[in-house]
Amino acid sequence: MIISTIIISFLLDGIISGLIQINSFFLPLFSLLSLALIYPYLKNKNKNFLIVAGTIGCIYDIAYTNTLFLNTLMFILLAVLIDKLFSYLPINIGNTYMVSAVVIIAYRVIIFLFLVLIQVISFDMISLSRSIASSVLANLIYVTTIYAILSLLAKRYNIKKENKI
């Protein structure tokens, strides 16, 4: 179930990114959000969770961004953030929305500041705000869908997830 979620997320990132314009209202971060979705199934396996996050980030770098190790480090950093946030919150759909939104905002801000720092783009608060807004709104639809599917599969196949704080 974990691997299927990652593969589907990764493929959807590529498909959706290929179908839409870079300036559109829908900026997918499905691979990144798959970390928040699979976390309940790897909650007590932090080392495995970080390895999965690094692997997804590295593959994401190679396939989509051509920024070797930038997303690898970002995915690991954000996996730690996911772990810390969920250590204080019970795992449910509302908190998964909140964690996903925080992860999207953190990712967009850090990547934006990095690109400004290396002078690839100039600082523009409107562009940053627009990318955050479009990412949060669009990706929460994805989170809702995949969370529901994972919950149904977990219930049907009696797969345990950690719901405790």
Beta strands, then each sheet from edge to edge (+ up, - down):
end
